[in-house]
Amino acid sequence: MTTTNDRSASRPPAWAEDLLRLLLRPADRDSVSGDLLEEYRDAIVPARGPRAADRWYILQAGGFLWRATWTWALLFAGAFIARTAYDWFVPTHDFGARSVATTWIAVTIIVSVSFSAAWRSRSAAAGTLAALATCLVAAAFSLVSAAVLFAMWHDPDTLRAIDGSGGLDEVFVLPFMMVIPAVVIGSVGGAAGSLCRRLL
């Protein structure tokens, strides 16, 4: 049987607590993390046990990350799938202008989410984390969307256009290859957001 002392000594994974606090506004860190810790100790651990309680806490922290990034991830994935559809349905031999446009759209989205997260939390690391999460969630959205697109349109003309634009390998691998540049760009956006918030 779990005693009061055992419950008060219970702690969720330290990395999950750090992630949660990283995402919160400085004014909310103690109250929100304290309330969540209290619920974890007083209600979740006694009812579910330590391991299930840890999973619950991780999901709560993940929920804060999701709410901070899902809209940006949807925009990022939308830009990718729009470019994919454009390449398939309006084929060309010169992808230069399209590449420049989609690159700048992607950079703008990643800088925006990282700057916003860092501004809110006053932490450059929050910006980097938000950029990483946005890119990974966008990659999942992009894969599902591209699979649906291909399932609906795979006639010979479309297949030729797909081959001419880099093939299906590029469509399904490129979203995950974007993670490294997104983290680099997100680090810059996060540093800028944190610095601007501290100076202003």
PyMOL commands that set and color helices and strands:
alter all, ss='L'
color gray80, all
select helices_A, chain A and resi 4-9+14-23+26-48+50-89+96-121+124-152+156-164+167-177+179-199
alter helices_A, ss='H'
color red, helices_A
deselect
rebuild
show_as cartoon
